Amino acid sequence: MCKGLSYLPSSCLEKAKEMRVKLSHLTDTHHKQKVQDGKTLQDLETLLNSKSGLQVFRGFLRSEFSEENLEFWLACEDYRVSPSNLQKTKASSIYSQFINPDAPQEVNLDSETREALLNVMDSPCANTFNKAQQRIYSLMAKDSFPRFLRSHHCVETIKAF
């Protein structure tokens, strides 16, 4: 039978309070740093720009079977900075891996975005995947990232920062 918090050692209570403060701060920061139009969340950007944060977030997404969103976002980042002579090959690879309806890691994009991508695949340019990448980023920011903040994976990320 539960005897209440008073029976726990004070070190456990202090550690729990510490973690609550850290998580509360992270959640508050997350909500405060939303851009007015809802396009981006600064904390997600920070997480994606941190090597250790990225690894923990990837692990979380893997546990939810939605790692393809992050992999697509990363592939688009790589594509954006690739030399123009490699863009057609990389664009084709991204399309077949993430966009094509039979893709092994198909991402959740609306038909309008898919159609627009299909129409430009013959002559891709540096910003070919910008709209699709932004939609997936938005999906992660509004759906996956808030769940991540409430997960045990988030505790690992706090320790990494």
NUFIZA-778966 format. One record per atom (N, C-alpha, C, O): residue in three letters; x negated, y negated, z. Coordinates in steps of 0.02 Angstrom, whole numbers, plus 50000, padded with zeros to 5 digits. Example, Ala and Ser with C-alpha at 12.3 -4.5 7.8 and 13.67 -1.06 7.14 Angstrom:
<recs>
ALA493405028450390 ALA493855022550390 ALA493405016550390 ALA492885016650423 SER493585011250354 SER493165005350357 SER493554999850394 SER493304994350402 
</recs>
This chain:
<recs>
MET499585005950000 MET500005000050000 MET499554993850000 MET499034993850033 CYS499754988649964 CYS499364982449958 CYS499404978450023 CYS499944977150048 LYS498824976550049 LYS498814972850111 LYS498704965350099 LYS498654961550147 GLY498654963250036 GLY498574956250021 GLY497844954250009 GLY497384958250020 LEU497764948149988 LEU497104945649971 LEU496654944750032 LEU496034944950025 SER496944943850090 SER496534942550150 SER496104948550168 SER495624947750206 TYR496254954450143 TYR495864960450158 TYR495264961350111 TYR494854965750122 LEU495234957150058 LEU494664957650012 LEU494064953950041 LEU494144949050077 PRO493464956350027 PRO492864952750050 PRO492844945650021 PRO493074944549965 SER492584940950059 SER492584933950037 SER492184933049972 SER492344928649933 SER491674937149961 SER491284936549899 SER491724938049837 SER491644934849785 CYS492174942849844 CYS492624944449789 CYS493104938749775 CYS493234936949718 LEU493364935849829 LEU493834930249822 LEU493484924249790 LEU493774920849747 GLU492874922949811 GLU492504917349782 GLU492364918449708 GLU492424913849667 LYS492174924449691 LYS492034926149620 LYS492674925449578 LYS492654922949522 ALA493224927749605 ALA493864927149569 ALA494054919849559 ALA494294917949505 LYS493944915649610 LYS494094908549604 LYS493644905349552 LYS493874901149512 GLU493014907249552 GLU492534904749503 GLU492764906249431 GLU492764901949388 MET492954912549420 MET493174914649354 MET493824911049334 MET493904909249276 ARG494274910049382 ARG494894906549368 ARG494754899449346 ARG495064896849299 VAL494284896149380 VAL494104889349362 VAL493794889149292 VAL493974884749252 LYS493344893749277 LYS493024893849211 LYS493544895149156 LYS493544891649105 LEU493974899949167 LEU494484901449116 LEU494984895649109 LEU495184893949054 SER495164892749165 SER495624887049163 SER495314881249125 SER495644878049085 HIS494664880049138 HIS494314874649103 HIS494284876149028 HIS494404871648987 LEU494124882249010 LEU494084884148939 LEU494764883448905 LEU494804880948849 THR495294885548938 THR495964884948910 THR496164877648903 THR496444875748852 ASP496024873548955 ASP496184866448952 ASP495814863048896 ASP496094859148858 THR495174864648890 THR494764861748837 THR495044863648769 THR495084859548723 HIS495244869948763 HIS495534872548701 HIS496144868448682 HIS496214866448624 HIS496584867148729 HIS497194863448714 HIS497044856048701 HIS497374852948659 LYS496574853048736 LYS496414845948728 LYS496074844548662 LYS496144839148635 GLN495704849448635 GLN495304848148576 GLN495644849948511 GLN495324850148459 LYS496284851348513 LYS496644852448451 LYS496664845948412 LYS496784840548440 VAL496554846348348 VAL496614840448306 VAL497354839148297 VAL497754843848294 GLN497554832748291 GLN498254830848288 GLN498654834848237 GLN499204836948251 ASP498384835848178 ASP498764839348126 ASP498714846948133 ASP498984850548091 GLY498374849348184 GLY498354856548197 GLY497884860348151 GLY497904866448149 LYS497454856848114 LYS497014860248066 LYS496484864548100 LYS496364870248079 THR496164861848152 THR495614865548182 THR495634865248257 THR495964860848286 LEU495294869648287 LEU495204869748360 LEU494454869548372 LEU494084873848349 GLN494224864548407 GLN493514863648418 GLN493204869748452 GLN492654871748434 ASP493554872848499 ASP493274878648534 ASP493174884548488 ASP492684888248495 LEU493614885548440 LEU493524891048393 LEU492904889648350 LEU492514894148336 GLU492824883348330 GLU492234881548291 GLU491604882948332 GLU491124885848306 THR491614880948394 THR491034882048438 THR490894889448445 THR490314891548441 LEU491414893248453 LEU491344900548459 LEU491044903548396 LEU490594907748399 LEU491294901348338 LEU491054904048275 LEU490334901848259 LEU489984905148221 ASN490124896348288 ASN489444893848277 ASN488944896548327 ASN488344895048323 SER489174900548375 SER488734903548425 SER488634910948407 SER489124914648398 LYS488014912948401 LYS487874919948382 LYS488184924848432 LYS488504929648412 SER488084923648496 SER488354928248546 SER489114927748550 SER489454932748557 GLY489384921648544 GLY490104920748544 GLY490434924248485 GLY490964927248491 LEU490114923748427 LEU490354926948367 LEU490384934448375 LEU490864937748354 GLN489874937348406 GLN489854944548417 GLN490424946848463 GLN490744951948450 VAL490534943048516 VAL491064944948563 VAL491754944148530 VAL492194948348539 PHE491844938648492 PHE492474937548458 PHE492594943148407 PHE493164945448399 ARG492064945148372 ARG492124950648324 ARG492344957048359 ARG492774960648334 GLY492054958448417 GLY492254964348456 GLY492984964048476 GLY493334969048474 PHE493204958048496 PHE493914957248514 PHE494364958548453 PHE494854962248458 LEU494184955548396 LEU494594956548336 LEU494594963848314 LEU495094966448291 ARG494024967148322 ARG493984974248306 ARG494464978148350 ARG494794982848326 SER494504976348413 SER494954979948459 SER495684978848441 SER496114982848458 GLU495824973448405 GLU496504971948383 GLU496634973848310 GLU497164972648283 PHE496134976948279 PHE496174978948209 PHE496304973048162 PHE496684973548114 SER495974967448177 SER496044961548133 SER495364958448119 SER495314952348108 GLU494844962448119 GLU494164960048107 GLU494094957348036 GLU493644953348022 GLU494524959547990 GLU494464957347920 GLU494534949747914 GLU494234946847869 ASN494914946647958 ASN494984939347955 ASN494314935847966 ASN494134931347928 LEU493964937948016 LEU493304935048031 LEU492814936647975 LEU492424932347954 GLU492814942847952 GLU492354944847898 GLU492484940847835 GLU492004938847801 PHE493114939547819 PHE493284935447761 PHE493024928347771 PHE492724925447726 TRP493154925547830 TRP492934918747844 TRP492174918147837 TRP491924913347807 LEU491804923047864 LEU491074923047859 LEU490844923847786 LEU490364920647765 ALA491184928147748 ALA491004929147678 ALA491104922547639 ALA490704920947595 CYS491634918847655 CYS491754912447623 CYS491224907347641 CYS491004903447598 GLU491004907347703 GLU490454902947725 GLU489824904547685 GLU489484899947661 ASP489674910847679 ASP489084912947641 ASP489154911047567 ASP488684908647536 TYR489744912047540 TYR489884910447469 TYR489784902947455 TYR489494901147404 ARG490014898847501 ARG489984891647492 ARG489264889147483 ARG489144884347446 VAL488794892347516 VAL488094890047513 VAL487664894247465 VAL487064893247460 SER487984898847429 SER487604903047383 SER487444899147318 SER487824894747299 PRO486894900947287 PRO486714897647223 PRO487254898847170 PRO487584904047170 SER487344894047126 SER487874894447076 SER487804900547030 SER488304903047005 ASN487194902947019 ASN487104908746976 ASN487354915247008 ASN487444920246974 LEU487464915247074 LEU487724921147109 LEU488464920547125 LEU488774925447148 GLN488764914747114 GLN489454913647135 GLN489954918247102 GLN490414920747136 LYS489884919547038 LYS490374923847004 LYS490354930947033 LYS490884933947045 THR489764933547045 THR489694940247074 THR489974940447145 THR490354945047163 LYS489794935447186 LYS490034935247255 LYS490784934147258 LYS491134937147299 ALA491044929947214 ALA491764928647212 ALA492144935047196 ALA492654936547226 SER491894938647147 SER492204945047128 SER492194949947186 SER492684953547198 SER491634950147221 SER491564954647279 SER492054952747334 SER492384957047363 ILE492104946247349 ILE492574943947401 ILE493294945547381 ILE493694947847422 TYR493444944347318 TYR494124945647294 TYR494304953147301 TYR494844954847325 SER493844957447280 SER493994964647283 SER493994967347354 SER494344972147369 GLN493604964247398 GLN493574966747467 GLN494134964047511 GLN494354967447557 PHE494364957747498 PHE494824954547545 PHE495494952247515 PHE495984951847551 ILE495504950547452 ILE496094947347422 ILE496544952147384 ILE497154951947391 ASN496244956247343 ASN496614961047303 ASN497104964947347 ASN496924967047402 PRO497724966047323 PRO498214969747364 PRO497984976747385 PRO498234979447434 ASP497514979747348 ASP497254986247367 ASP496574985747402 ASP496224990747409 ALA496404979847424 ALA495744978647455 ALA495664982647520 ALA496144983447558 PRO495064985147533 PRO494954988947594 PRO495034984847658 PRO495204987547710 GLN494904978247653 GLN494974973847711 GLN495434968047693 GLN495264962247704 GLU496014969547666 GLU496474964447642 GLU496674959547698 GLU496874961647752 VAL496614953047683 VAL496814947947731 VAL497534945747716 VAL497774946747660 ASN497844942947765 ASN498544940947759 ASN498604933947729 ASN498584928947765 LEU498674933647663 LEU498754927347627 LEU499434927247593 LEU499694932447572 ASP499714921247586 ASP500344920647550 ASP500234921747476 ASP499674921047450 SER500764923347441 SER500704925047370 SER500464919147328 SER500114920147278 GLU500644913147347 GLU500434907147310 GLU499664906447311 GLU499354905047260 THR499374907547369 THR498644907047376 THR498304912647337 THR497794911547304 ARG498574918647342 ARG498294924347304 ARG498314923047229 ARG497824924247193 GLU498874920547206 GLU498964919147135 GLU498474913847111 GLU498174914447057 ALA498394908647151 ALA497924903347134 ALA497214906047129 ALA496834904147084 LEU497024910447174 LEU496364913447172 LEU496274917847111 LEU495754917647077 LEU496774921747095 LEU496734926147037 LEU496624922046973 LEU496254924046929 ASN496954916246970 ASN496904911946911 ASN496214908646902 ASN496044906746846 VAL495824908046954 VAL495164904846949 VAL494574909746953 VAL493994907646953 MET494714916146957 MET494174920946965 MET493714921446904 MET493144923646911 ASP493934919346846 ASP493514919446786 ASP492964914146789 ASP492424914946761 SER493114908646823 SER492624903146828 SER492614900246899 SER492844894646909 PRO492364904046947 PRO492364901647016 PRO491864895947026 PRO491364895346991 CYS492014891747075 CYS491554886347093 CYS491444886547169 CYS491724890847203 ALA491064881947195 ALA490874882047267 ALA491484881747313 ALA491454884347369 ASN492024878547292 ASN492604877847336 ASN493184882447318 ASN493754881247338 THR493054887647280 THR493564892347258 THR493974895147316 THR494584895747311 PHE493654896947370 PHE493994900247426 PHE494184895647483 PHE494414897847535 ASN494094889047474 ASN494214884347529 ASN494924884847558 ASN495004885247619 LYS495424884847515 LYS496114885047539 LYS496264891647576 LYS496564891647630 ALA496044897147546 ALA496154903647577 ALA495774904147643 ALA496034906847693 GLN495164901647644 GLN494764901847705 GLN495094897647759 GLN495104899747818 GLN495354891947741 GLN495694887647791 GLN496324891047818 GLN496464890547878 ARG496684894547776 ARG497284898047799 ARG497104903547849 ARG497444904447899 ILE496574907147835 ILE496354912547880 ILE496074909547944 ILE496194912247998 TYR495714904047939 TYR495464900647999 TYR496054898448043 TYR496054899448104 SER496564895648011 SER497164893448046 SER497504899348080 SER497734898748137 LEU497544904848045 LEU497844910948074 LEU497454913148136 LEU497754914748187 MET496794913248131 MET496384915148189 MET496474910048246 MET496524911948304 ALA496494903548229 ALA496544898348280 ALA497214898548316 ALA497234897348377 LYS497744899948280 LYS498404899748310 LYS498624906448340 LYS499044906648384 ASP498324911848316 ASP498554918548337 ASP498024922348377 ASP498124923748436 SER497474923848345 SER496954928048377 SER496584924448433 SER496474927348487 PHE496394918148422 PHE495984914648471 PHE496354913648538 PHE496044914648590 PRO496994911648539 PRO497334911148604 PRO497364917848641 PRO497314917948702 ARG497454923348604 ARG497454929848637 ARG496754931548663 ARG496674934548716 PHE496254929548625 PHE495564930548646 PHE495434926848712 PHE495114929548757 LEU495694920748718 LEU495594916848780 LEU495894920348841 LEU495654919348897 ARG496404924448830 ARG496724928048885 ARG496424935048896 ARG496654938648940 SER495934936948855 SER495674943748858 SER495054944348901 SER494754939348921 HIS494864950548916 HIS494244951748953 HIS493634950048910 HIS493084948848937 HIS493714949948844 HIS493164948048800 HIS492954940848812 HIS492364939048805 CYS493424936748831 CYS493284929648843 CYS492804928848902 CYS492374924548900 VAL492874932948953 VAL492424932749011 VAL491704933848988 VAL491254930449012 GLU491604938548942 GLU490934939848915 GLU490664933748879 GLU490074932148884 THR491094930248843 THR490884924348806 THR490684918748854 THR490184915348842 ILE491064917848907 ILE490894912748956 ILE490214914048985 ILE489814909448995 LYS490064920348999 LYS489404922149025 LYS488854920648975 LYS488294918948994 ALA489014921348909 ALA488514920348857 ALA488334912948847 ALA487794911448823 PHE488794908448864 PHE488664901348853 PHE488254898348908 PHE488104892348907 
</recs>
